[in-house]
Amino acid sequence: MPPMNLHWKILGRPVKPVAFGLMFSMMVIGWAAFADVGVLGKNFLADFLGGAALMTAAVLASGWYRSSQMLAELGLLMASIIWALRFWLIVLVNNHSISTEGLWLSIGWVVIASGSYLLEKADSLAERPR
Amino acid sequence: MNLDPLTLALAGLLTAVQTAILMYAAYHWPAGRNEHDDEDHKHSKPST
């Protein structure tokens, strides 16, 4: 079964719900970091994570706009890394507390980003001449 | 917040391991068609 797209289009390109959702989540992490309202608080580390998240959002956006498979895969992999890093930082920095909802939400986002990356990668590997 | 270098290094290491497993999976266990897709489709009924 070939990869499927929604019929809805923006700027002549199909709407990609997972990529858009991840892009939005990256922008939220970036905003929370620079506005110092995130779970990691006000420090250099949070700003570093926020900067990387905004870069990831840019990669996902350009991958969608240019219809680039390579950028789409890179963006999904970067999003997976950002969410995984956020998860581990919360676990380790937040005094090993499991009562932070950000920790549990991070697990869900890691699954979404990692799974989407695996599916995108499988598409490009399947198209490769054998 | 306890932001000592060891904690940061550990978080980075754990993330790197997780990413390595993901990339290994992408190349060695690529997603594919479910073997039962055709069979399931044959017996599927309209959802309405």
Backbone of each chain as nested JSON, in Angstrom:
{
  "chains": [
    {"id": "A", "residues": [
      {"number": 1, "name": "MET", "atoms": {"N": [0.849, -1.191, 0.0], "CA": [0.0, 0.0, 0.0], "C": [0.893, 1.253, 0.0]}},
      {"number": 2, "name": "PRO", "atoms": {"N": [0.725, 2.155, -0.98], "CA": [1.585, 3.334, -1.023], "C": [1.248, 4.294, 0.118]}},
      {"number": 3, "name": "PRO", "atoms": {"N": [2.195, 5.194, 0.463], "CA": [1.91, 6.183, 1.505], "C": [0.687, 7.022, 1.119]}},
      {"number": 4, "name": "MET", "atoms": {"N": [-0.154, 7.343, 2.092], "CA": [-1.369, 8.099, 1.791], "C": [-1.286, 9.507, 2.376]}},
      {"number": 5, "name": "ASN", "atoms": {"N": [-2.003, 10.423, 1.721], "CA": [-2.065, 11.805, 2.19], "C": [-3.519, 12.21, 2.376]}},
      {"number": 6, "name": "LEU", "atoms": {"N": [-3.726, 13.205, 3.222], "CA": [-5.057, 13.789, 3.344], "C": [-5.343, 14.604, 2.085]}},
      {"number": 7, "name": "HIS", "atoms": {"N": [-6.627, 14.814, 1.781], "CA": [-6.98, 15.588, 0.595], "C": [-6.795, 17.082, 0.813]}},
      {"number": 8, "name": "TRP", "atoms": {"N": [-6.77, 17.515, 2.061], "CA": [-6.654, 18.942, 2.358], "C": [-5.261, 19.437, 2.006]}},
      {"number": 9, "name": "LYS", "atoms": {"N": [-5.215, 20.644, 1.438], "CA": [-3.915, 21.199, 1.049], "C": [-3.749, 22.611, 1.578]}},
      {"number": 10, "name": "ILE", "atoms": {"N": [-2.492, 22.953, 1.883], "CA": [-2.112, 24.318, 2.238], "C": [-0.928, 24.663, 1.352]}},
      {"number": 11, "name": "LEU", "atoms": {"N": [-1.016, 25.787, 0.642], "CA": [0.035, 26.206, -0.3], "C": [0.317, 25.109, -1.331]}},
      {"number": 12, "name": "GLY", "atoms": {"N": [-0.722, 24.362, -1.689], "CA": [-0.566, 23.314, -2.702], "C": [0.091, 22.05, -2.196]}},
      {"number": 13, "name": "ARG", "atoms": {"N": [0.338, 21.99, -0.886], "CA": [0.98, 20.791, -0.326], "C": [0.024, 20.098, 0.632]}},
      {"number": 14, "name": "PRO", "atoms": {"N": [0.052, 18.756, 0.643], "CA": [-0.893, 18.052, 1.519], "C": [-0.628, 18.327, 2.993]}},
      {"number": 15, "name": "VAL", "atoms": {"N": [-1.706, 18.426, 3.766], "CA": [-1.59, 18.616, 5.221], "C": [-0.997, 17.353, 5.837]}},
      {"number": 16, "name": "LYS", "atoms": {"N": [0.039, 17.515, 6.628], "CA": [0.698, 16.387, 7.31], "C": [0.427, 16.51, 8.806]}},
      {"number": 17, "name": "PRO", "atoms": {"N": [-0.598, 15.825, 9.308], "CA": [-1.006, 16.059, 10.699], "C": [0.072, 15.753, 11.735]}},
      {"number": 18, "name": "VAL", "atoms": {"N": [0.818, 14.66, 11.556], "CA": [1.826, 14.312, 12.561], "C": [2.97, 15.324, 12.535]}},
      {"number": 19, "name": "ALA", "atoms": {"N": [3.428, 15.661, 11.329], "CA": [4.525, 16.634, 11.216], "C": [4.095, 17.994, 11.768]}},
      {"number": 20, "name": "PHE", "atoms": {"N": [2.848, 18.391, 11.482], "CA": [2.346, 19.672, 11.989], "C": [2.25, 19.64, 13.514]}},
      {"number": 21, "name": "GLY", "atoms": {"N": [1.748, 18.539, 14.045], "CA": [1.625, 18.412, 15.502], "C": [2.976, 18.465, 16.184]}},
      {"number": 22, "name": "LEU", "atoms": {"N": [3.945, 17.755, 15.606], "CA": [5.293, 17.759, 16.191], "C": [5.918, 19.141, 16.07]}},
      {"number": 23, "name": "MET", "atoms": {"N": [5.674, 19.793, 14.919], "CA": [6.205, 21.146, 14.719], "C": [5.657, 22.088, 15.792]}},
      {"number": 24, "name": "PHE", "atoms": {"N": [4.353, 21.974, 16.045], "CA": [3.714, 22.806, 17.061], "C": [4.303, 22.506, 18.438]}},
      {"number": 25, "name": "SER", "atoms": {"N": [4.499, 21.209, 18.737], "CA": [5.053, 20.847, 20.048], "C": [6.466, 21.395, 20.217]}},
      {"number": 26, "name": "MET", "atoms": {"N": [7.233, 21.414, 19.118], "CA": [8.6, 21.96, 19.181], "C": [8.556, 23.468, 19.458]}},
      {"number": 27, "name": "MET", "atoms": {"N": [7.574, 24.137, 18.834], "CA": [7.462, 25.587, 19.054], "C": [7.042, 25.879, 20.497]}},
      {"number": 28, "name": "VAL", "atoms": {"N": [6.205, 25.006, 21.055], "CA": [5.786, 25.193, 22.454], "C": [6.989, 25.009, 23.388]}},
      {"number": 29, "name": "ILE", "atoms": {"N": [7.813, 23.973, 23.121], "CA": [9.004, 23.755, 23.956], "C": [9.935, 24.965, 23.85]}},
      {"number": 30, "name": "GLY", "atoms": {"N": [10.106, 25.48, 22.634], "CA": [10.963, 26.652, 22.422], "C": [10.443, 27.869, 23.16]}},
      {"number": 31, "name": "TRP", "atoms": {"N": [9.132, 28.105, 23.038], "CA": [8.538, 29.253, 23.72], "C": [8.665, 29.108, 25.239]}},
      {"number": 32, "name": "ALA", "atoms": {"N": [8.343, 27.921, 25.756], "CA": [8.378, 27.702, 27.212], "C": [9.797, 27.908, 27.752]}},
      {"number": 33, "name": "ALA", "atoms": {"N": [10.787, 27.485, 26.947], "CA": [12.174, 27.616, 27.394], "C": [12.594, 29.079, 27.461]}},
      {"number": 34, "name": "PHE", "atoms": {"N": [12.293, 29.829, 26.411], "CA": [12.759, 31.219, 26.37], "C": [11.905, 32.149, 27.217]}},
      {"number": 35, "name": "ALA", "atoms": {"N": [10.653, 31.751, 27.493], "CA": [9.808, 32.554, 28.384], "C": [9.996, 32.119, 29.84]}},
      {"number": 36, "name": "ASP", "atoms": {"N": [10.866, 31.108, 30.053], "CA": [11.158, 30.594, 31.405], "C": [9.92, 30.114, 32.15]}},
      {"number": 37, "name": "VAL", "atoms": {"N": [9.018, 29.463, 31.428], "CA": [7.823, 28.937, 32.093], "C": [7.757, 27.409, 32.003]}},
      {"number": 38, "name": "GLY", "atoms": {"N": [8.798, 26.787, 31.452], "CA": [8.786, 25.335, 31.266], "C": [9.138, 24.579, 32.532]}},
      {"number": 39, "name": "VAL", "atoms": {"N": [8.989, 23.254, 32.478], "CA": [9.233, 22.403, 33.637], "C": [10.718, 22.407, 34.026]}},
      {"number": 40, "name": "LEU", "atoms": {"N": [11.594, 22.706, 33.076], "CA": [13.027, 22.717, 33.376], "C": [13.492, 24.037, 33.982]}},
      {"number": 41, "name": "GLY", "atoms": {"N": [12.581, 24.999, 34.073], "CA": [12.898, 26.243, 34.759], "C": [13.748, 27.2, 33.943]}},
      {"number": 42, "name": "LYS", "atoms": {"N": [14.41, 28.112, 34.684], "CA": [15.166, 29.173, 34.026], "C": [16.65, 28.833, 34.111]}},
      {"number": 43, "name": "ASN", "atoms": {"N": [17.175, 28.281, 33.042], "CA": [18.606, 27.984, 33.025], "C": [19.087, 27.803, 31.592]}},
      {"number": 44, "name": "PHE", "atoms": {"N": [20.396, 27.686, 31.454], "CA": [20.992, 27.561, 30.128], "C": [20.509, 26.295, 29.421]}},
      {"number": 45, "name": "LEU", "atoms": {"N": [20.378, 25.232, 30.204], "CA": [19.994, 23.946, 29.629], "C": [18.628, 24.015, 28.952]}},
      {"number": 46, "name": "ALA", "atoms": {"N": [17.677, 24.637, 29.633], "CA": [16.334, 24.77, 29.071], "C": [16.396, 25.597, 27.79]}},
      {"number": 47, "name": "ASP", "atoms": {"N": [17.215, 26.65, 27.795], "CA": [17.344, 27.484, 26.6], "C": [17.985, 26.706, 25.449]}},
      {"number": 48, "name": "PHE", "atoms": {"N": [18.953, 25.853, 25.777], "CA": [19.594, 25.017, 24.749], "C": [18.566, 24.081, 24.117]}},
      {"number": 49, "name": "LEU", "atoms": {"N": [17.785, 23.442, 24.998], "CA": [16.75, 22.524, 24.505], "C": [15.719, 23.291, 23.667]}},
      {"number": 50, "name": "GLY", "atoms": {"N": [15.371, 24.496, 24.119], "CA": [14.407, 25.336, 23.395], "C": [14.932, 25.727, 22.023]}},
      {"number": 51, "name": "GLY", "atoms": {"N": [16.209, 26.092, 21.954], "CA": [16.819, 26.469, 20.676], "C": [16.828, 25.289, 19.711]}},
      {"number": 52, "name": "ALA", "atoms": {"N": [17.181, 24.117, 20.238], "CA": [17.195, 22.909, 19.397], "C": [15.775, 22.577, 18.925]}},
      {"number": 53, "name": "ALA", "atoms": {"N": [14.795, 22.804, 19.791], "CA": [13.4, 22.522, 19.422], "C": [12.944, 23.461, 18.3]}},
      {"number": 54, "name": "LEU", "atoms": {"N": [13.326, 24.734, 18.393], "CA": [12.93, 25.679, 17.335], "C": [13.612, 25.328, 16.01]}},
      {"number": 55, "name": "MET", "atoms": {"N": [14.862, 24.869, 16.087], "CA": [15.554, 24.423, 14.872], "C": [14.832, 23.227, 14.253]}},
      {"number": 56, "name": "THR", "atoms": {"N": [14.396, 22.325, 15.12], "CA": [13.666, 21.142, 14.642], "C": [12.363, 21.543, 13.954]}},
      {"number": 57, "name": "ALA", "atoms": {"N": [11.671, 22.532, 14.544], "CA": [10.43, 23.016, 13.928], "C": [10.724, 23.57, 12.535]}},
      {"number": 58, "name": "ALA", "atoms": {"N": [11.852, 24.278, 12.399], "CA": [12.234, 24.837, 11.097], "C": [12.539, 23.722, 10.086]}},
      {"number": 59, "name": "VAL", "atoms": {"N": [13.205, 22.662, 10.549], "CA": [13.52, 21.536, 9.655], "C": [12.223, 20.85, 9.195]}},
      {"number": 60, "name": "LEU", "atoms": {"N": [11.302, 20.633, 10.145], "CA": [10.02, 20.003, 9.783], "C": [9.238, 20.877, 8.796]}},
      {"number": 61, "name": "ALA", "atoms": {"N": [9.261, 22.201, 9.043], "CA": [8.526, 23.122, 8.159], "C": [9.142, 23.124, 6.763]}},
      {"number": 62, "name": "SER", "atoms": {"N": [10.46, 23.169, 6.678], "CA": [11.079, 23.218, 5.346], "C": [10.943, 21.865, 4.644]}},
      {"number": 63, "name": "GLY", "atoms": {"N": [10.961, 20.774, 5.42], "CA": [10.747, 19.461, 4.822], "C": [9.372, 19.36, 4.186]}},
      {"number": 64, "name": "TRP", "atoms": {"N": [8.374, 19.92, 4.881], "CA": [7.01, 19.914, 4.339], "C": [6.911, 20.84, 3.125]}},
      {"number": 65, "name": "TYR", "atoms": {"N": [7.448, 22.063, 3.24], "CA": [7.314, 23.052, 2.165], "C": [8.043, 22.606, 0.898]}},
      {"number": 66, "name": "ARG", "atoms": {"N": [9.22, 22.02, 1.066], "CA": [10.013, 21.589, -0.101], "C": [9.703, 20.15, -0.509]}},
      {"number": 67, "name": "SER", "atoms": {"N": [8.758, 19.53, 0.172], "CA": [8.425, 18.117, -0.091], "C": [9.682, 17.251, -0.097]}},
      {"number": 68, "name": "SER", "atoms": {"N": [10.545, 17.492, 0.886], "CA": [11.817, 16.771, 0.954], "C": [11.715, 15.591, 1.919]}},
      {"number": 69, "name": "GLN", "atoms": {"N": [11.904, 14.398, 1.39], "CA": [11.865, 13.195, 2.217], "C": [12.996, 13.22, 3.247]}},
      {"number": 70, "name": "MET", "atoms": {"N": [14.161, 13.654, 2.796], "CA": [15.334, 13.664, 3.681], "C": [15.109, 14.611, 4.876]}},
      {"number": 71, "name": "LEU", "atoms": {"N": [14.589, 15.817, 4.593], "CA": [14.335, 16.773, 5.68], "C": [13.204, 16.293, 6.586]}},
      {"number": 72, "name": "ALA", "atoms": {"N": [12.207, 15.639, 5.994], "CA": [11.093, 15.112, 6.806], "C": [11.615, 14.066, 7.792]}},
      {"number": 73, "name": "GLU", "atoms": {"N": [12.456, 13.156, 7.283], "CA": [13.018, 12.119, 8.168], "C": [13.905, 12.758, 9.239]}},
      {"number": 74, "name": "LEU", "atoms": {"N": [14.737, 13.715, 8.82], "CA": [15.63, 14.387, 9.773], "C": [14.832, 15.108, 10.855]}},
      {"number": 75, "name": "GLY", "atoms": {"N": [13.766, 15.803, 10.442], "CA": [12.935, 16.541, 11.394], "C": [12.282, 15.616, 12.408]}},
      {"number": 76, "name": "LEU", "atoms": {"N": [11.779, 14.474, 11.931], "CA": [11.13, 13.525, 12.845], "C": [12.147, 12.919, 13.812]}},
      {"number": 77, "name": "LEU", "atoms": {"N": [13.343, 12.627, 13.29], "CA": [14.388, 12.073, 14.166], "C": [14.804, 13.108, 15.218]}},
      {"number": 78, "name": "MET", "atoms": {"N": [14.956, 14.369, 14.775], "CA": [15.329, 15.435, 15.723], "C": [14.247, 15.625, 16.78]}},
      {"number": 79, "name": "ALA", "atoms": {"N": [12.984, 15.569, 16.357], "CA": [11.879, 15.726, 17.316], "C": [11.896, 14.585, 18.334]}},
      {"number": 80, "name": "SER", "atoms": {"N": [12.19, 13.387, 17.849], "CA": [12.275, 12.237, 18.754], "C": [13.384, 12.44, 19.782]}},
      {"number": 81, "name": "ILE", "atoms": {"N": [14.533, 12.964, 19.308], "CA": [15.674, 13.207, 20.212], "C": [15.327, 14.29, 21.233]}},
      {"number": 82, "name": "ILE", "atoms": {"N": [14.683, 15.368, 20.776], "CA": [14.32, 16.472, 21.69], "C": [13.388, 15.97, 22.791]}},
      {"number": 83, "name": "TRP", "atoms": {"N": [12.362, 15.195, 22.407], "CA": [11.41, 14.707, 23.41], "C": [12.067, 13.707, 24.346]}},
      {"number": 84, "name": "ALA", "atoms": {"N": [12.976, 12.859, 23.788], "CA": [13.673, 11.879, 24.633], "C": [14.587, 12.608, 25.626]}},
      {"number": 85, "name": "LEU", "atoms": {"N": [15.301, 13.612, 25.136], "CA": [16.203, 14.377, 26.013], "C": [15.405, 15.093, 27.106]}},
      {"number": 86, "name": "ARG", "atoms": {"N": [14.258, 15.628, 26.718], "CA": [13.404, 16.311, 27.696], "C": [12.932, 15.319, 28.763]}},
      {"number": 87, "name": "PHE", "atoms": {"N": [12.562, 14.115, 28.316], "CA": [12.126, 13.082, 29.263], "C": [13.237, 12.775, 30.265]}},
      {"number": 88, "name": "TRP", "atoms": {"N": [14.431, 12.48, 29.767], "CA": [15.524, 12.101, 30.665], "C": [15.934, 13.253, 31.569]}},
      {"number": 89, "name": "LEU", "atoms": {"N": [15.892, 14.48, 31.041], "CA": [16.243, 15.631, 31.879], "C": [15.238, 15.796, 33.014]}},
      {"number": 90, "name": "ILE", "atoms": {"N": [13.963, 15.606, 32.699], "CA": [12.955, 15.734, 33.76], "C": [13.17, 14.643, 34.81]}},
      {"number": 91, "name": "VAL", "atoms": {"N": [13.426, 13.412, 34.321], "CA": [13.642, 12.295, 35.254], "C": [14.835, 12.578, 36.163]}},
      {"number": 92, "name": "LEU", "atoms": {"N": [15.93, 13.023, 35.572], "CA": [17.17, 13.166, 36.342], "C": [17.256, 14.476, 37.122]}},
      {"number": 93, "name": "VAL", "atoms": {"N": [16.733, 15.537, 36.538], "CA": [16.894, 16.853, 37.155], "C": [15.811, 17.133, 38.18]}},
      {"number": 94, "name": "ASN", "atoms": {"N": [14.64, 16.591, 37.951], "CA": [13.502, 16.925, 38.804], "C": [13.44, 16.023, 40.039]}},
      {"number": 95, "name": "ASN", "atoms": {"N": [14.596, 15.727, 40.597], "CA": [14.683, 14.916, 41.82], "C": [13.96, 13.572, 41.697]}},
      {"number": 96, "name": "HIS", "atoms": {"N": [14.055, 12.99, 40.516], "CA": [13.482, 11.666, 40.255], "C": [11.985, 11.612, 40.554]}},
      {"number": 97, "name": "SER", "atoms": {"N": [11.33, 12.733, 40.449], "CA": [9.892, 12.758, 40.718], "C": [9.124, 12.259, 39.497]}},
      {"number": 98, "name": "ILE", "atoms": {"N": [8.145, 11.394, 39.739], "CA": [7.32, 10.926, 38.625], "C": [5.951, 11.595, 38.639]}},
      {"number": 99, "name": "SER", "atoms": {"N": [5.829, 12.617, 39.474], "CA": [4.52, 13.262, 39.58], "C": [4.405, 14.476, 38.666]}},
      {"number": 100, "name": "THR", "atoms": {"N": [5.341, 14.62, 37.718], "CA": [5.258, 15.733, 36.768], "C": [4.595, 15.245, 35.487]}},
      {"number": 101, "name": "GLU", "atoms": {"N": [3.52, 15.902, 35.085], "CA": [2.823, 15.403, 33.892], "C": [3.691, 15.545, 32.649]}},
      {"number": 102, "name": "GLY", "atoms": {"N": [4.624, 16.516, 32.669], "CA": [5.516, 16.705, 31.522], "C": [6.319, 15.455, 31.211]}},
      {"number": 103, "name": "LEU", "atoms": {"N": [6.645, 14.712, 32.24], "CA": [7.414, 13.479, 32.068], "C": [6.595, 12.449, 31.292]}},
      {"number": 104, "name": "TRP", "atoms": {"N": [5.353, 12.268, 31.697], "CA": [4.496, 11.263, 31.048], "C": [4.117, 11.692, 29.646]}},
      {"number": 105, "name": "LEU", "atoms": {"N": [3.88, 13.009, 29.456], "CA": [3.552, 13.488, 28.113], "C": [4.744, 13.285, 27.179]}},
      {"number": 106, "name": "SER", "atoms": {"N": [5.956, 13.438, 27.717], "CA": [7.151, 13.248, 26.895], "C": [7.213, 11.838, 26.329]}},
      {"number": 107, "name": "ILE", "atoms": {"N": [6.815, 10.853, 27.134], "CA": [6.842, 9.461, 26.66], "C": [5.927, 9.311, 25.441]}},
      {"number": 108, "name": "GLY", "atoms": {"N": [4.736, 9.878, 25.532], "CA": [3.803, 9.792, 24.408], "C": [4.361, 10.437, 23.151]}},
      {"number": 109, "name": "TRP", "atoms": {"N": [4.983, 11.607, 23.318], "CA": [5.543, 12.309, 22.157], "C": [6.75, 11.569, 21.573]}},
      {"number": 110, "name": "VAL", "atoms": {"N": [7.533, 10.919, 22.429], "CA": [8.659, 10.112, 21.924], "C": [8.12, 8.98, 21.045]}},
      {"number": 111, "name": "VAL", "atoms": {"N": [7.042, 8.351, 21.497], "CA": [6.451, 7.253, 20.723], "C": [5.949, 7.765, 19.37]}},
      {"number": 112, "name": "ILE", "atoms": {"N": [5.257, 8.915, 19.383], "CA": [4.724, 9.478, 18.129], "C": [5.868, 9.817, 17.164]}},
      {"number": 113, "name": "ALA", "atoms": {"N": [6.874, 10.534, 17.663], "CA": [7.974, 10.981, 16.793], "C": [8.796, 9.792, 16.297]}},
      {"number": 114, "name": "SER", "atoms": {"N": [9.114, 8.857, 17.196], "CA": [9.938, 7.703, 16.809], "C": [9.182, 6.821, 15.813]}},
      {"number": 115, "name": "GLY", "atoms": {"N": [7.921, 6.565, 16.088], "CA": [7.125, 5.729, 15.184], "C": [6.988, 6.353, 13.812]}},
      {"number": 116, "name": "SER", "atoms": {"N": [6.77, 7.668, 13.772], "CA": [6.653, 8.353, 12.479], "C": [7.968, 8.306, 11.72]}},
      {"number": 117, "name": "TYR", "atoms": {"N": [9.065, 8.445, 12.454], "CA": [10.385, 8.361, 11.809], "C": [10.572, 6.974, 11.192]}},
      {"number": 118, "name": "LEU", "atoms": {"N": [10.225, 5.927, 11.93], "CA": [10.376, 4.562, 11.411], "C": [9.529, 4.362, 10.152]}},
      {"number": 119, "name": "LEU", "atoms": {"N": [8.306, 4.896, 10.147], "CA": [7.438, 4.733, 8.983], "C": [7.974, 5.507, 7.776]}},
      {"number": 120, "name": "GLU", "atoms": {"N": [8.437, 6.763, 8.02], "CA": [8.998, 7.551, 6.914], "C": [10.24, 6.889, 6.343]}},
      {"number": 121, "name": "LYS", "atoms": {"N": [11.088, 6.386, 7.232], "CA": [12.331, 5.742, 6.797], "C": [12.008, 4.493, 5.99]}},
      {"number": 122, "name": "ALA", "atoms": {"N": [10.988, 3.752, 6.404], "CA": [10.613, 2.541, 5.681], "C": [10.159, 2.887, 4.266]}},
      {"number": 123, "name": "ASP", "atoms": {"N": [9.451, 4.024, 4.109], "CA": [9.02, 4.45, 2.77], "C": [10.213, 4.679, 1.86]}},
      {"number": 124, "name": "SER", "atoms": {"N": [11.213, 5.426, 2.358], "CA": [12.354, 5.756, 1.494], "C": [13.218, 4.525, 1.231]}},
      {"number": 125, "name": "LEU", "atoms": {"N": [13.32, 3.61, 2.197], "CA": [14.103, 2.385, 1.979], "C": [13.413, 1.482, 0.953]}},
      {"number": 126, "name": "ALA", "atoms": {"N": [12.074, 1.479, 0.982], "CA": [11.335, 0.631, 0.045], "C": [11.471, 1.128, -1.39]}},
      {"number": 127, "name": "GLU", "atoms": {"N": [11.65, 2.46, -1.55], "CA": [11.769, 3.024, -2.898], "C": [13.169, 2.875, -3.465]}},
      {"number": 128, "name": "ARG", "atoms": {"N": [14.127, 2.523, -2.606], "CA": [15.513, 2.406, -3.056], "C": [15.654, 1.211, -4.009]}},
      {"number": 129, "name": "PRO", "atoms": {"N": [16.335, 1.393, -5.187], "CA": [16.505, 0.26, -6.104], "C": [17.331, -0.853, -5.489]}},
      {"number": 130, "name": "ARG", "atoms": {"N": [16.893, -2.099, -5.706], "CA": [17.601, -3.23, -5.115], "C": [18.561, -3.855, -6.111]}}
    ]},
    {"id": "B", "residues": [
      {"number": 1, "name": "MET", "atoms": {"N": [16.274, 23.038, 41.02], "CA": [16.786, 22.211, 39.93], "C": [18.257, 21.856, 40.148]}},
      {"number": 2, "name": "ASN", "atoms": {"N": [18.554, 20.599, 39.969], "CA": [19.906, 20.103, 40.204], "C": [20.594, 19.868, 38.859]}},
      {"number": 3, "name": "LEU", "atoms": {"N": [21.368, 20.85, 38.433], "CA": [21.935, 20.793, 37.082], "C": [23.44, 20.549, 37.11]}},
      {"number": 4, "name": "ASP", "atoms": {"N": [23.872, 19.491, 37.747], "CA": [25.31, 19.233, 37.765], "C": [25.731, 18.556, 36.458]}},
      {"number": 5, "name": "PRO", "atoms": {"N": [27.001, 18.677, 36.087], "CA": [27.476, 18.152, 34.803], "C": [27.241, 16.653, 34.641]}},
      {"number": 6, "name": "LEU", "atoms": {"N": [27.336, 15.906, 35.737], "CA": [27.142, 14.456, 35.658], "C": [25.718, 14.119, 35.222]}},
      {"number": 7, "name": "THR", "atoms": {"N": [24.774, 14.852, 35.773], "CA": [23.374, 14.631, 35.412], "C": [23.141, 14.916, 33.934]}},
      {"number": 8, "name": "LEU", "atoms": {"N": [23.733, 16.024, 33.488], "CA": [23.561, 16.394, 32.076], "C": [24.188, 15.343, 31.169]}},
      {"number": 9, "name": "ALA", "atoms": {"N": [25.379, 14.87, 31.551], "CA": [26.067, 13.855, 30.749], "C": [25.251, 12.57, 30.697]}},
      {"number": 10, "name": "LEU", "atoms": {"N": [24.665, 12.216, 31.828], "CA": [23.861, 10.999, 31.893], "C": [22.613, 11.128, 31.011]}},
      {"number": 11, "name": "ALA", "atoms": {"N": [21.967, 12.284, 31.071], "CA": [20.775, 12.514, 30.228], "C": [21.158, 12.421, 28.749]}},
      {"number": 12, "name": "GLY", "atoms": {"N": [22.3, 13.003, 28.4], "CA": [22.768, 12.945, 27.019], "C": [23.081, 11.525, 26.593]}},
      {"number": 13, "name": "LEU", "atoms": {"N": [23.702, 10.778, 27.494], "CA": [24.064, 9.387, 27.187], "C": [22.815, 8.526, 26.978]}},
      {"number": 14, "name": "LEU", "atoms": {"N": [21.865, 8.665, 27.88], "CA": [20.626, 7.877, 27.768], "C": [19.878, 8.217, 26.477]}},
      {"number": 15, "name": "THR", "atoms": {"N": [19.86, 9.51, 26.127], "CA": [19.195, 9.919, 24.885], "C": [19.929, 9.351, 23.678]}},
      {"number": 16, "name": "ALA", "atoms": {"N": [21.269, 9.349, 23.742], "CA": [22.061, 8.825, 22.625], "C": [21.802, 7.332, 22.431]}},
      {"number": 17, "name": "VAL", "atoms": {"N": [21.729, 6.6, 23.537], "CA": [21.459, 5.153, 23.454], "C": [20.079, 4.912, 22.83]}},
      {"number": 18, "name": "GLN", "atoms": {"N": [19.098, 5.686, 23.306], "CA": [17.738, 5.551, 22.797], "C": [17.685, 5.846, 21.292]}},
      {"number": 19, "name": "THR", "atoms": {"N": [18.409, 6.891, 20.875], "CA": [18.43, 7.27, 19.456], "C": [19.141, 6.211, 18.621]}},
      {"number": 20, "name": "ALA", "atoms": {"N": [20.215, 5.646, 19.172], "CA": [20.946, 4.603, 18.45], "C": [20.051, 3.389, 18.206]}},
      {"number": 21, "name": "ILE", "atoms": {"N": [19.262, 3.012, 19.23], "CA": [18.34, 1.881, 19.075], "C": [17.299, 2.192, 17.992]}},
      {"number": 22, "name": "LEU", "atoms": {"N": [16.805, 3.437, 18.007], "CA": [15.801, 3.842, 17.013], "C": [16.366, 3.757, 15.595]}},
      {"number": 23, "name": "MET", "atoms": {"N": [17.594, 4.266, 15.42], "CA": [18.192, 4.265, 14.075], "C": [18.54, 2.837, 13.643]}},
      {"number": 24, "name": "TYR", "atoms": {"N": [18.954, 2.009, 14.574], "CA": [19.219, 0.603, 14.248], "C": [17.923, -0.051, 13.762]}},
      {"number": 25, "name": "ALA", "atoms": {"N": [16.848, 0.232, 14.484], "CA": [15.553, -0.346, 14.11], "C": [15.112, 0.126, 12.73]}},
      {"number": 26, "name": "ALA", "atoms": {"N": [15.387, 1.4, 12.424], "CA": [14.948, 1.956, 11.137], "C": [15.591, 1.216, 9.972]}},
      {"number": 27, "name": "TYR", "atoms": {"N": [16.843, 0.806, 10.137], "CA": [17.557, 0.17, 9.023], "C": [17.459, -1.35, 9.045]}},
      {"number": 28, "name": "HIS", "atoms": {"N": [17.321, -1.941, 10.234], "CA": [17.352, -3.396, 10.313], "C": [15.986, -4.038, 10.473]}},
      {"number": 29, "name": "TRP", "atoms": {"N": [15.032, -3.295, 10.994], "CA": [13.659, -3.817, 11.087], "C": [12.71, -2.809, 10.472]}},
      {"number": 30, "name": "PRO", "atoms": {"N": [12.837, -2.576, 9.15], "CA": [11.976, -1.548, 8.542], "C": [10.504, -1.947, 8.602]}},
      {"number": 31, "name": "ALA", "atoms": {"N": [9.653, -0.946, 8.73], "CA": [8.211, -1.194, 8.748], "C": [7.789, -1.734, 7.389]}},
      {"number": 32, "name": "GLY", "atoms": {"N": [6.748, -2.527, 7.365], "CA": [6.288, -3.077, 6.095], "C": [4.832, -3.443, 6.164]}},
      {"number": 33, "name": "ARG", "atoms": {"N": [4.385, -4.06, 5.102], "CA": [2.974, -4.49, 5.063], "C": [2.745, -5.617, 6.044]}},
      {"number": 34, "name": "ASN", "atoms": {"N": [1.599, -5.551, 6.666], "CA": [1.198, -6.657, 7.52], "C": [0.828, -7.854, 6.632]}},
      {"number": 35, "name": "GLU", "atoms": {"N": [1.334, -9.044, 6.954], "CA": [1.073, -10.238, 6.133], "C": [-0.414, -10.533, 5.997]}},
      {"number": 36, "name": "HIS", "atoms": {"N": [-1.181, -10.115, 6.992], "CA": [-2.603, -10.45, 6.985], "C": [-3.473, -9.344, 6.39]}},
      {"number": 37, "name": "ASP", "atoms": {"N": [-2.827, -8.29, 5.835], "CA": [-3.604, -7.173, 5.3], "C": [-4.611, -7.636, 4.244]}},
      {"number": 38, "name": "ASP", "atoms": {"N": [-4.112, -8.449, 3.273], "CA": [-4.98, -8.891, 2.186], "C": [-6.138, -9.719, 2.725]}},
      {"number": 39, "name": "GLU", "atoms": {"N": [-5.788, -10.632, 3.645], "CA": [-6.8, -11.515, 4.216], "C": [-7.842, -10.707, 4.976]}},
      {"number": 40, "name": "ASP", "atoms": {"N": [-7.356, -9.723, 5.75], "CA": [-8.281, -8.886, 6.519], "C": [-9.201, -8.112, 5.592]}},
      {"number": 41, "name": "HIS", "atoms": {"N": [-8.583, -7.594, 4.502], "CA": [-9.353, -6.773, 3.577], "C": [-10.472, -7.585, 2.92]}},
      {"number": 42, "name": "LYS", "atoms": {"N": [-10.134, -8.866, 2.604], "CA": [-11.09, -9.747, 1.935], "C": [-12.354, -9.914, 2.776]}},
      {"number": 43, "name": "HIS", "atoms": {"N": [-12.144, -9.981, 4.082], "CA": [-13.287, -10.255, 4.96], "C": [-13.888, -8.99, 5.563]}},
      {"number": 44, "name": "SER", "atoms": {"N": [-13.345, -7.835, 5.157], "CA": [-13.839, -6.603, 5.792], "C": [-15.244, -6.273, 5.282]}},
      {"number": 45, "name": "LYS", "atoms": {"N": [-15.98, -5.617, 6.146], "CA": [-17.336, -5.219, 5.784], "C": [-17.435, -3.714, 5.921]}},
      {"number": 46, "name": "PRO", "atoms": {"N": [-18.37, -3.113, 5.233], "CA": [-18.535, -1.662, 5.387], "C": [-18.804, -1.306, 6.839]}},
      {"number": 47, "name": "SER", "atoms": {"N": [-18.177, -0.241, 7.294], "CA": [-18.322, 0.121, 8.702], "C": [-19.713, 0.652, 9.014]}},
      {"number": 48, "name": "THR", "atoms": {"N": [-20.457, 1.025, 7.971], "CA": [-21.81, 1.511, 8.231], "C": [-22.755, 0.329, 8.367]}}
    ]}
  ]
}
